[in-house]
Structures are given as C-alpha cells and as structure tokens.
C-alpha cells in the first residue's frame, strides 16, 4: 500500500511525469470511459482515485477490513448505477 500510494518516489511521479505510472494511467482511462458527465474527466478521476486511496488507507491501518460489496456499491454509485 505504501509503495503504491504513499512512498516519496510515487508522490514525485504524481506531481511530475505521470506517463511513468501505468496504474495511474489505467485509472484515468477508466474514469474517462465511465464518467457519467456530472463532473469533468479530471474531477471524476479525482473522485475515483480518492476512493481508492482512502479505502486502501483504512484497510492498511486496520480501521476496516476489505469488503467487496462496499467497493461494488460505491463504484456503482459513483458511475451512476443503482
């Protein structure tokens, strides 16, 4: 978790050349494909990425345990599903 989201090198990648971080690019492309249009693509990406990082941090720190139903429902709601 720290390696993927919070280590100093990754933070530098976020701030500089995002072309070197394929997972970030994949999420950006996915966000563009499923954006329901309420937010622009960048804002929608930030919403998805915030959920991924926040949920991951809660799991990593033992605050919660992973629940696939929470992920399914949350992502469905974000993209406009029911």
HELIX and SHEET records of a PDB file:
HELIX    1   1 UNK A    2  UNK A    6  3                                   5    
HELIX    2   2 UNK A    8  UNK A   15  1                                   8    
HELIX    3   3 UNK A   18  UNK A   20  5                                   3    
HELIX    4   4 UNK A   22  UNK A   34  1                                  13    
HELIX    5   5 UNK A   41  UNK A   60  1                                  20    
HELIX    6   6 UNK A   68  UNK A   78  1                                  11    
END                                                                             
